[in-house]
């Protein structure tokens, strides 16, 4: 995704043009050694935290439904927390050594939307963390809820204050406002006073904005130049509003009714349409850390399927849930392994282009 969101790079540029636009004549080597490579760290890498946390939640549901080993969910939750700390520390270093790069990323009409990913991470991490330390989970959730609300307000204000370009309507636009759907998810397990109004706020605003944003993005995909091949897998982000919307609706209402089933069905349909894009992960070369964008939608779809299988057990529901859980697990593990290999090789700048 960051190939198309780097400041100064036009959406319609071919991949080779986009990559060239990152490099000035006096640019240092593509893969600098040491901590200096953190200057290339993209804020969108927090999507890795989202994917790992979502997968941890999915395995927790699998433990309740299928007696899966508890250590899997715990290990994934720990990995998500470690990833958050590491990425947050790395981005803090980037802010110190390359503040102009951070500012340019935040002000970019597409890349700026990805600053919602660390806030969504703060909203998701309390779900597995609540089992270990309830107070820390509560504090993280409050920070995430306040931050996500303010960020959504800021981005919507930006959208309405400046003329937008149709080519900028990419899946990244879903993150800031539809991210409010993540606000209610952790609340049932945090032991806080009832916050029905807060849950309704996240559900209503998130779903309300999901519809026009989805329409704008679909229009851009239909009538503008297609996304580069390497960016096609990021389209799976379009599944998130419906898969997460289902879980948020169920958490808020406490029931799976016809509307919840409709959200789940739309998520499955979009997954069937967009699933072939996953093949691009292997075919597209070289690997990009931006491909972590596919992890959370897949995990969210697995979570939704496991909730349905638990509430309405049956061969079809259980089969779908297990298949999506296996798919999300394989994809996340592959992304994690490939990212760690790249970091060990000092390829962060290359992988972030």
Buried (B, 14 or more C-beta within 10 A) or exposed (E): BBBBBBBEBEBBBEBEEBBEBBEEEEEEEBBBEEEBBBBBBBBBBBBBBBBBBBBBBBBBBBBEBBEBEEEBBBBBBBBBBEBBEBBBEBBEBBBEEBEEBBEBBBEBBBBBBBBBBBBBBBBBBBBBBBBEEBEBBBEBBBBBBEBBBEBBEEBBEBBEEEEEEEBBBBBBBBBBBBBBBBBBBBBBBBEBEEBEEBBEBBBEBBBEBBEEBBEBBEEBBEEBEEBBBBBBBBBBBBBBBBBBBBBBBBBBBEEBEEBBEBBBEBBBEBBEEBBEBBEBBEEBEEBBBBBBBBBBBBBBBBBBBBBBBBEEEEEEBBEBBBEBBEBBBEBBEBBBEBBEEBBEEBBBBBBBB
